[in-house]
């Protein structure tokens, strides 16, 4: 087997792994939605207890037709930017780390791209998300030793938390 074939097999196995993980997360979310819908109905008599809120959505939705992200009843247009594609890529394998090398290869596809370029892109994405009213989603993008992850557990946990600065003024 040639080195090129080995590289292709490794890449294909990673892509398959990501797809399977994404499918598992989607299946889990569908199950949660189905259970919530079942809980809405009061013993089958047709009366509903409460409407299901889109706040219960676990994953942000990426809309490639409008190049926007939808999260907790908010929509933010990111445009055809590296930020949109970074968030889309991180969401594809949410709750799992993606290496800098993979992100650089898939988003920039440039042999001269480096980790500083990636860090700056992640920072710009976080700023856009915060300014667009999605600070919880911005905070869910975490980095660790050459990898980034969209940690949806953090995003869900901090959805209703307001940040407070503990700095004191020197003046």
DOTINU-865775 format. One record per residue: residue number from 1; residue in one letter; z, y, x of N, C-alpha, C in turn. Coordinates in pm, 1 decimal, padded with zeros to 6 digits. Example, Ala and Ser with C-alpha at 12.3 -4.5 7.8 and 13.67 -1.06 7.14 Angstrom:
2
- nr	rest	n.z	n.y	n.x	ca.z	ca.y	ca.x	c.z	c.y	c.x
- 1	A	00780.0	-00569.0	01319.0	00780.0	-00450.0	01230.0	00780.0	-00330.0	01320.0
- 2	S	00708.0	-00225.0	01285.0	00714.0	-00106.0	01367.0	00787.0	00003.0	01290.0
# end
This chain:
171
- nr	rest	n.z	n.y	n.x	ca.z	ca.y	ca.x	c.z	c.y	c.x
- 1	X	00000.0	-00116.4	00084.9	00000.0	00000.0	00000.0	00000.0	00123.4	00089.9
- 2	X	-00082.3	00220.0	00055.7	-00093.7	00340.3	00137.8	00022.0	00435.4	00108.8
- 3	X	00042.6	00526.5	00200.9	00148.8	00626.0	00184.3	00122.7	00713.6	00061.3
- 4	X	-00002.9	00743.7	00037.0	-00039.1	00824.4	-00080.5	-00003.7	00750.6	-00209.5
- 5	X	-00031.5	00620.9	-00215.3	00003.1	00543.0	-00334.6	00153.9	00535.1	-00353.8
- 6	X	00228.1	00521.9	-00245.4	00374.1	00518.9	-00254.8	00424.9	00652.5	-00308.5
- 7	X	00371.2	00762.2	-00256.4	00410.8	00895.4	-00304.7	00380.9	00911.4	-00452.6
- 8	X	00264.3	00866.1	-00495.0	00226.7	00875.9	-00636.7	00318.3	00791.0	-00723.8
- 9	X	00351.7	00671.1	-00676.6	00442.7	00585.2	-00753.0	00581.0	00648.3	-00766.8
- 10	X	00629.3	00707.5	-00659.8	00759.4	00774.1	-00665.1	00755.5	00889.5	-00764.5
- 11	X	00651.1	00970.1	-00759.5	00636.0	01081.9	-00851.8	00627.4	01033.1	-00995.7
- 12	X	00547.4	00930.0	-01020.0	00535.5	00875.7	-01155.5	00667.0	00817.4	-01204.8
- 13	X	00741.4	00752.3	-01117.9	00869.8	00696.0	-01160.5	00968.5	00807.0	-01195.1
- 14	X	00966.2	00917.9	-01119.6	01051.8	01032.4	-01152.8	01014.4	01091.2	-01288.1
- 15	X	00884.8	01107.0	-01310.5	00839.7	01162.5	-01438.1	00877.7	01071.8	-01554.3
- 16	X	00863.7	00942.2	-01537.0	00901.5	00847.9	-01641.0	01051.4	00853.8	-01666.0
- 17	X	01129.8	00861.9	-01560.7	01274.6	00871.9	-01573.2	01312.4	00996.4	-01652.1
- 18	X	01249.3	01110.9	-01620.9	01276.7	01234.6	-01692.4	01239.9	01222.5	-01839.8
- 19	X	01126.5	01161.6	-01867.6	01084.1	01145.5	-02006.3	01181.4	01057.4	-02084.4
- 20	X	01226.4	00950.8	-02022.0	01320.8	00861.5	-02088.3	01454.0	00930.7	-02113.8
- 21	X	01501.6	01008.5	-02016.4	01626.2	01081.4	-02035.7	01610.6	01185.2	-02145.7
- 22	X	01498.1	01253.5	-02146.6	01472.6	01352.3	-02250.2	01466.6	01286.4	-02387.8
- 23	X	01401.3	01171.0	-02395.8	01394.6	01098.6	-02522.5	01534.0	01054.7	-02566.8
- 24	X	01617.1	01011.6	-02472.8	01753.2	00970.1	-02507.5	01834.2	01087.8	-02559.5
- 25	X	01819.5	01205.5	-02495.7	01890.2	01323.7	-02543.1	01841.8	01365.5	-02681.8
- 26	X	01710.8	01357.8	-02703.7	01655.2	01391.2	-02835.2	01705.6	01293.9	-02941.5
- 27	X	01710.4	01164.9	-02907.3	01760.3	01065.2	-03002.8	01906.1	01092.1	-03037.5
- 28	X	01984.9	01130.7	-02938.8	02125.4	01163.0	-02962.1	02137.1	01283.4	-03054.9
- 29	X	02054.7	01385.9	-03030.0	02057.5	01505.0	-03114.5	02012.0	01473.2	-03256.9
- 30	X	01907.0	01391.5	-03269.5	01861.6	01350.9	-03402.9	01971.4	01276.0	-03477.7
- 31	X	02042.8	01190.2	-03407.1	02154.0	01117.9	-03468.8	02262.1	01212.6	-03516.2
- 32	X	02293.5	01313.3	-03434.2	02394.9	01411.1	-03473.2	02350.4	01490.0	-03596.0
- 33	X	02222.5	01526.0	-03599.8	02170.4	01599.4	-03716.3	02176.3	01511.2	-03840.5
- 34	X	02137.2	01384.8	-03826.6	02141.1	01292.7	-03940.4	02283.8	01275.3	-03991.7
- 35	X	02380.4	01262.4	-03900.2	02520.4	01249.2	-03942.0	02569.0	01376.1	-04010.4
- 36	X	02529.7	01492.7	-03957.9	02569.8	01618.9	-04019.0	02511.0	01632.6	-04159.0
- 37	X	02385.2	01591.1	-04175.3	02322.8	01595.3	-04308.0	02393.4	01500.0	-04404.4
- 38	X	02429.4	01382.3	-04355.5	02500.7	01286.2	-04440.7	02636.6	01341.2	-04480.7
- 39	X	02703.0	01411.2	-04388.0	02834.5	01469.5	-04417.3	02825.0	01585.9	-04514.6
- 40	X	02708.0	01649.2	-04520.9	02689.4	01762.1	-04613.4	02701.2	01718.0	-04757.7
- 41	X	02657.9	01597.8	-04784.0	02655.3	01550.1	-04922.5	02788.7	01488.4	-04958.8
- 42	X	02838.7	01524.6	-05075.7	02970.8	01482.1	-05119.6	02960.5	01351.5	-05197.9
- 43	X	02966.0	01239.1	-05127.6	02968.6	01108.3	-05193.9	02845.8	01074.8	-05275.9
- 44	X	02732.9	01136.3	-05248.2	02609.4	01101.8	-05317.7	02595.4	01164.3	-05455.2
- 45	X	02686.8	01256.6	-05495.1	02675.2	01315.6	-05628.8	02584.5	01437.8	-05631.8
- 46	X	02520.0	01467.1	-05518.7	02422.3	01575.1	-05516.3	02481.0	01710.7	-05481.5
- 47	X	02613.4	01722.8	-05475.1	02673.5	01849.8	-05439.3	02684.8	01858.8	-05288.2
- 48	X	02657.9	01975.0	-05237.5	02668.2	01993.1	-05092.5	02795.8	02067.5	-05060.0
- 49	X	02854.5	02033.8	-04947.6	02977.5	02100.1	-04904.6	02947.4	02233.0	-04838.8
- 50	X	02857.5	02231.1	-04741.8	02823.2	02353.5	-04669.0	02685.1	02335.2	-04607.4
- 51	X	02610.6	02442.2	-04592.5	02479.7	02428.0	-04528.5	02495.5	02401.2	-04380.2
- 52	X	02400.1	02325.5	-04327.4	02401.5	02297.6	-04184.6	02349.8	02418.8	-04109.8
- 53	X	02421.4	02462.5	-04010.2	02383.5	02580.7	-03932.7	02298.4	02540.5	-03814.3
- 54	X	02205.4	02627.1	-03776.4	02128.4	02599.1	-03655.9	02215.3	02618.6	-03532.2
- 55	X	02339.0	02671.1	-03550.5	02433.3	02680.5	-03439.8	02469.4	02542.7	-03387.4
- 56	X	02449.1	02439.3	-03471.7	02480.0	02303.8	-03430.3	02377.0	02247.6	-03333.9
- 57	X	02268.4	02319.6	-03312.5	02164.3	02272.2	-03223.1	02218.7	02261.3	-03081.5
- 58	X	02197.4	02147.6	-03019.4	02250.9	02122.6	-02886.6	02157.0	02175.1	-02780.0
- 59	X	02028.4	02170.7	-02804.2	01929.5	02206.8	-02702.2	01853.4	02332.3	-02742.2
- 60	X	01826.2	02417.2	-02643.5	01735.3	02528.3	-02672.5	01594.6	02474.7	-02698.6
- 61	X	01517.4	02548.1	-02772.6	01380.1	02508.3	-02801.2	01285.4	02600.6	-02726.5
- 62	X	01190.9	02540.5	-02655.4	01090.3	02617.1	-02583.0	00961.9	02614.4	-02664.3
- 63	X	00908.8	02730.4	-02695.0	00785.8	02740.7	-02772.4	00674.0	02785.9	-02679.5
- 64	X	00588.5	02691.8	-02639.7	00479.8	02724.7	-02547.4	00372.5	02810.7	-02612.1
- 65	X	00363.1	02808.4	-02745.6	00260.7	02890.7	-02810.9	00296.1	03039.3	-02804.1
- 66	X	00425.9	03071.7	-02806.1	00467.9	03212.2	-02796.5	00537.2	03242.1	-02664.2
- 67	X	00553.2	03138.7	-02579.1	00620.4	03152.0	-02450.0	00760.1	03210.5	-02468.0
- 68	X	00834.2	03151.7	-02564.1	00966.6	03199.4	-02600.0	01067.1	03085.7	-02597.0
- 69	X	01193.8	03123.8	-02588.2	01303.8	03029.3	-02599.2	01382.7	03066.2	-02724.7
- 70	X	01421.9	02963.5	-02800.9	01503.7	02984.0	-02920.4	01636.2	02912.5	-02899.1
- 71	X	01745.9	02985.7	-02920.8	01878.6	02932.2	-02894.7	01978.0	03003.1	-02985.4
- 72	X	02050.7	02929.0	-03064.7	02153.8	02982.6	-03154.0	02104.0	03101.4	-03236.4
- 73	X	02000.9	03077.6	-03313.6	01944.2	03176.9	-03405.5	01886.6	03300.4	-03337.1
- 74	X	01860.3	03292.5	-03207.9	01799.0	03403.4	-03135.5	01670.7	03354.1	-03070.3
- 75	X	01574.2	03442.6	-03062.2	01448.5	03412.0	-02994.7	01426.6	03516.3	-02886.5
- 76	X	01389.8	03468.7	-02768.6	01364.9	03558.2	-02656.2	01228.3	03525.7	-02598.3
- 77	X	01141.1	03625.1	-02598.0	01008.0	03608.1	-02540.2	01019.3	03622.6	-02389.3
- 78	X	00987.6	03516.1	-02317.7	00991.1	03519.6	-02171.3	00853.9	03546.5	-02112.2
- 79	X	00749.0	03519.2	-02187.7	00614.1	03540.0	-02138.4	00571.1	03429.3	-02043.0
- 80	X	00449.3	03438.3	-01996.9	00394.9	03338.1	-01904.4	00446.6	03370.8	-01764.5
- 81	X	00577.0	03348.6	-01748.2	00644.0	03383.7	-01623.6	00701.8	03258.7	-01559.0
- 82	X	00740.4	03274.1	-01434.7	00805.5	03162.6	-01366.6	00935.8	03127.8	-01436.2
- 83	X	01002.3	03227.6	-01494.0	01126.6	03203.0	-01566.9	01107.2	03108.6	-01683.5
- 84	X	01001.3	03130.0	-01760.6	00973.8	03041.0	-01874.3	00951.3	02899.1	-01825.4
- 85	X	00872.1	02883.7	-01720.9	00840.1	02749.5	-01672.5	00959.3	02685.0	-01602.4
- 86	X	01042.7	02766.1	-01536.8	01165.8	02712.5	-01476.8	01258.7	02657.2	-01585.7
- 87	X	01279.8	02737.4	-01690.3	01367.7	02693.5	-01798.2	01311.0	02570.5	-01868.5
- 88	X	01180.1	02569.7	-01888.8	01115.9	02453.0	-01949.9	01137.2	02329.3	-01864.1
- 89	X	01121.5	02344.2	-01733.8	01138.4	02230.0	-01641.5	01283.1	02181.8	-01638.3
- 90	X	01377.4	02275.8	-01634.4	01518.5	02237.2	-01633.6	01558.8	02172.4	-01765.7
- 91	X	01502.4	02219.4	-01875.5	01532.9	02161.9	-02005.6	01478.4	02020.2	-02018.8
- 92	X	01363.4	01995.1	-01953.8	01303.3	01861.8	-01959.6	01398.3	01754.7	-01908.2
- 93	X	01481.7	01789.4	-01814.7	01580.6	01692.9	-01765.2	01718.5	01758.8	-01768.6
- 94	X	01752.9	01810.2	-01886.5	01880.5	01877.7	-01905.5	01996.0	01786.0	-01865.4
- 95	X	02100.4	01849.0	-01813.5	02222.1	01779.7	-01771.0	02202.5	01691.2	-01649.3
- 96	X	02090.5	01708.5	-01579.8	02065.2	01636.4	-01454.1	02011.7	01736.3	-01353.1
- 97	X	02049.9	01716.9	-01228.7	02003.8	01807.4	-01123.9	01857.2	01782.7	-01089.9
- 98	X	01787.2	01893.4	-01057.5	01650.3	01889.4	-01009.2	01652.6	01955.3	-00871.6
- 99	X	01590.9	01893.4	-00774.0	01595.6	01947.0	-00638.4	01510.9	02073.1	-00625.5
- 100	X	01547.2	02154.5	-00526.6	01468.1	02273.8	-00495.3	01324.3	02235.8	-00466.0
- 101	X	01307.2	02128.3	-00390.5	01172.4	02084.5	-00352.4	01088.8	02055.3	-00476.4
- 102	X	01145.2	01983.1	-00572.4	01070.9	01950.8	-00694.9	01037.7	02077.7	-00773.5
- 103	X	01134.5	02168.5	-00786.0	01109.2	02292.5	-00860.0	01003.3	02377.9	-00791.9
- 104	X	01012.8	02390.4	-00661.4	00913.0	02469.4	-00588.6	00773.6	02409.0	-00602.9
- 105	X	00764.7	02278.1	-00591.9	00635.0	02211.1	-00601.6	00576.6	02224.8	-00742.5
- 106	X	00660.3	02211.7	-00844.0	00609.7	02210.3	-00981.5	00588.4	02349.2	-01039.6
- 107	X	00669.6	02446.4	-01001.7	00657.4	02580.1	-01059.8	00566.7	02669.5	-00976.8
- 108	X	00587.2	02672.9	-00846.4	00509.3	02762.0	-00761.3	00384.9	02694.7	-00705.2
- 109	X	00391.9	02565.8	-00676.5	00278.4	02491.8	-00620.5	00218.1	02568.0	-00502.6
- 110	X	00305.9	02611.3	-00412.8	00263.8	02691.9	-00298.8	00335.2	02639.5	-00175.0
- 111	X	00260.2	02607.3	-00073.9	00320.8	02550.1	00045.7	00409.1	02650.6	00119.6
- 112	X	00393.9	02780.3	00090.6	00473.8	02881.4	00158.4	00596.6	02923.3	00077.8
- 113	X	00612.9	02867.3	-00041.2	00729.6	02899.4	-00122.9	00854.6	02840.7	-00056.5
- 114	X	00965.7	02914.3	-00066.9	01088.7	02865.3	-00006.8	01204.6	02878.3	-00105.1
- 115	X	01320.9	02833.5	-00061.9	01436.7	02831.8	-00151.6	01481.1	02971.9	-00191.0
- 116	X	01458.2	03071.6	-00107.0	01494.0	03209.4	-00143.1	01411.1	03256.1	-00262.4
- 117	X	01284.9	03218.8	-00265.3	01197.5	03251.2	-00377.7	01250.5	03186.1	-00505.6
- 118	X	01293.6	03062.4	-00494.0	01349.0	02990.4	-00609.5	01478.3	03055.6	-00656.1
- 119	X	01567.2	03087.2	-00563.2	01694.4	03151.9	-00600.0	01669.3	03283.4	-00672.9
- 120	X	01574.8	03360.9	-00622.9	01542.0	03487.9	-00687.7	01485.4	03464.8	-00827.8
- 121	X	01402.7	03362.4	-00843.4	01347.3	03329.5	-00974.6	01454.9	03286.8	-01073.5
- 122	X	01549.5	03206.8	-01026.4	01661.3	03163.8	-01111.7	01745.6	03285.3	-01151.1
- 123	X	01770.6	03373.8	-01056.2	01849.9	03493.8	-01083.6	01780.7	03582.1	-01187.5
- 124	X	01649.2	03601.4	-01172.8	01574.7	03682.0	-01271.6	01580.6	03617.6	-01409.5
- 125	X	01570.3	03485.2	-01415.9	01578.8	03414.6	-01543.6	01715.7	03435.6	-01606.5
- 126	X	01821.3	03423.2	-01528.7	01957.4	03444.0	-01581.7	01973.6	03585.5	-01636.7
- 127	X	01922.3	03684.1	-01563.4	01931.9	03823.5	-01607.9	01857.1	03841.5	-01740.0
- 128	X	01736.3	03787.2	-01749.8	01657.9	03798.0	-01873.1	01731.8	03734.5	-01990.1
- 129	X	01790.1	03617.3	-01967.6	01862.7	03549.0	-02074.3	01984.7	03629.6	-02117.4
- 130	X	02057.8	03686.5	-02022.3	02175.4	03767.5	-02057.3	02134.7	03891.7	-02135.6
- 131	X	02032.1	03959.9	-02087.2	01984.7	04080.7	-02156.6	01928.6	04048.2	-02294.7
- 132	X	01876.6	03926.9	-02310.5	01820.3	03884.7	-02438.3	01923.7	03827.7	-02534.2
- 133	X	02051.9	03838.1	-02498.3	02157.3	03792.4	-02588.2	02189.6	03644.7	-02576.8
- 134	X	02155.0	03583.1	-02463.9	02181.8	03440.9	-02443.7	02263.7	03417.6	-02316.1
- 135	X	02380.1	03482.4	-02304.7	02459.1	03466.6	-02181.8	02509.7	03324.6	-02161.1
- 136	X	02535.5	03253.1	-02270.4	02581.0	03114.6	-02258.7	02473.4	03025.9	-02197.2
- 137	X	02349.4	03050.8	-02233.0	02239.4	02973.8	-02176.5	02217.7	03010.9	-02029.1
- 138	X	02232.5	03139.0	-01997.5	02220.6	03182.9	-01857.4	02328.3	03117.2	-01772.0
- 139	X	02449.6	03110.1	-01824.3	02559.8	03048.5	-01751.2	02547.4	02898.7	-01736.7
- 140	X	02463.0	02838.0	-01819.3	02444.2	02692.9	-01814.4	02351.0	02650.5	-01701.4
- 141	X	02282.7	02746.2	-01639.5	02196.2	02713.8	-01525.7	02283.9	02715.2	-01401.7
- 142	X	02312.6	02598.0	-01351.6	02403.5	02585.8	-01237.5	02328.5	02530.0	-01117.6
- 143	X	02372.7	02570.0	-01000.6	02314.3	02521.3	-00876.6	02419.5	02456.3	-00790.7
- 144	X	02377.7	02357.3	-00713.2	02472.1	02286.5	-00626.2	02396.3	02217.1	-00513.8
- 145	X	02417.2	02261.3	-00390.9	02362.0	02195.8	-00272.2	02212.4	02163.4	-00283.1
- 146	X	02132.8	02264.4	-00305.6	01988.0	02244.8	-00305.5	01932.1	02188.3	-00434.2
- 147	X	02009.0	02198.1	-00543.3	01963.0	02146.7	-00672.7	02006.1	02243.1	-00783.0
- 148	X	01932.7	02240.1	-00893.4	01968.4	02318.4	-01011.8	01972.1	02227.0	-01132.6
- 149	X	02053.0	02268.9	-01231.8	02065.9	02191.2	-01354.8	02087.8	02286.9	-01471.1
- 150	X	02035.9	02249.6	-01587.3	02068.3	02317.5	-01712.3	02176.1	02232.6	-01777.7
- 151	X	02300.3	02276.3	-01767.0	02415.2	02200.3	-01815.8	02444.3	02241.5	-01960.1
- 152	X	02392.7	02165.4	-02055.8	02406.3	02201.0	-02196.4	02549.4	02187.4	-02246.2
- 153	X	02631.4	02106.0	-02181.1	02772.0	02095.7	-02219.2	02842.3	02229.2	-02195.7
- 154	X	02811.0	02295.2	-02084.4	02868.3	02426.6	-02055.5	02819.0	02528.0	-02157.5
- 155	X	02689.3	02525.2	-02188.7	02631.1	02621.6	-02282.9	02696.2	02609.6	-02419.1
- 156	X	02718.7	02487.6	-02466.6	02779.5	02467.5	-02597.9	02925.3	02509.4	-02597.4
- 157	X	02993.6	02483.0	-02488.6	03136.1	02513.8	-02479.2	03158.8	02664.4	-02476.0
- 158	X	03067.7	02740.0	-02413.3	03086.9	02883.6	-02398.2	03006.6	02965.2	-02498.1
- 159	X	02956.1	02904.6	-02601.6	02870.7	02976.6	-02695.9	02944.5	03090.6	-02765.6
- 160	X	03074.3	03074.0	-02790.6	03148.8	03176.4	-02862.8	03248.7	03250.6	-02774.2
- 161	X	03234.1	03239.3	-02643.9	03327.1	03301.9	-02552.0	03269.2	03434.5	-02503.9
- 162	X	03350.5	03537.4	-02502.7	03309.1	03666.8	-02452.3	03363.6	03682.7	-02311.9
- 163	X	03279.6	03725.4	-02220.9	03321.8	03743.4	-02082.0	03404.4	03870.4	-02069.1
- 164	X	03508.2	03861.6	-01987.6	03595.4	03976.0	-01963.2	03603.9	03995.5	-01813.0
- 165	X	03590.5	04118.2	-01770.5	03602.3	04146.7	-01628.1	03748.4	04170.2	-01593.2
- 166	X	03792.6	04108.7	-01484.2	03929.8	04125.0	-01439.8	03939.6	04220.3	-01322.1
- 167	X	03831.4	04291.5	-01292.6	03832.3	04387.5	-01183.5	03910.2	04511.7	-01225.5
- 168	X	03975.4	04570.4	-01130.8	04043.4	04696.7	-01157.6	03973.2	04805.8	-01079.5
- 169	X	03977.3	04923.3	-01132.0	03910.6	05035.7	-01068.1	03992.0	05082.8	-00948.2
- 170	X	03923.6	05116.7	-00841.4	03988.5	05167.2	-00720.8	04015.5	05317.2	-00729.0
- 171	X	03950.2	05383.8	-00823.0	03962.4	05530.2	-00830.1	04089.6	05574.9	-00896.0
# end
